[in-house]
Amino acid sequence: MTRPCGETPDDYDGAMDQAPGPLPILFGDDRFVVVDKPPGLLVHRSSVAADRVTLLQLLRDQIGCFVYP
């Protein structure tokens, strides 16, 4: 069954509403960073999930600078 954009799945349990801890960094230099993203963690904010923790927020806090997808 397809679901319209913006609808929360019925089985959503809020598991990634909290920070999952430090992200495993697989590679990093002054231009790129590669992380092992946990399932369920959003990459960036969206209109339907503005209050959830995102990978970009966690990575920014972890490495100390802004990152862009």
C-alpha positions in Angstrom: 0.0 0.0 0.0 1.4 3.4 -0.9 1.1 6.2 1.6 0.8 9.9 0.7 4.0 12.0 1.4 4.0 13.4 4.9 2.0 10.7 6.5 3.6 8.9 9.5 3.5 5.1 9.2 1.1 3.3 11.6 4.0 1.3 13.1 6.2 4.4 13.7 7.6 4.0 17.3 9.7 7.2 17.5 12.9 5.2 17.9 15.1 7.9 16.2 13.5 10.9 18.0 16.5 10.7 20.4 20.2 11.0 19.5 21.7 7.6 18.8 25.1 8.5 20.1 28.3 9.1 18.2 28.1 8.2 14.5 30.7 5.8 13.2 33.0 7.8 10.8 34.3 5.5 8.1 36.4 8.1 6.3 37.0 11.8 6.6 39.2 14.5 5.2 38.9 18.2 4.7 36.2 17.8 2.0 34.3 14.6 2.6 33.0 12.5 5.5 31.6 9.0 5.2 29.5 7.7 8.1 27.6 4.5 8.9 24.1 5.9 9.2 21.8 3.9 11.5 18.5 2.8 9.9 15.6 5.2 10.7 17.8 8.2 11.2 16.8 11.1 8.9 19.5 12.7 6.9 18.0 16.3 7.1 14.9 18.0 8.4 11.8 18.0 6.4 8.4 19.6 6.8 6.9 16.4 8.2 9.8 15.8 10.6 11.0 19.2 11.7 11.3 18.1 15.4 13.3 14.9 14.9 17.0 14.4 15.3 18.9 14.3 12.0 22.2 12.9 10.8 23.4 16.4 9.7 22.7 17.8 13.2 24.5 14.9 14.9 27.5 15.0 12.5 27.8 18.8 12.9 28.0 18.5 16.7 30.4 15.5 16.5 33.0 17.0 14.1 32.5 20.7 15.0 31.5 22.2 11.6 28.5 22.3 9.3 28.1 19.6 6.7 26.1 19.5 3.5 24.5 16.5 1.8 
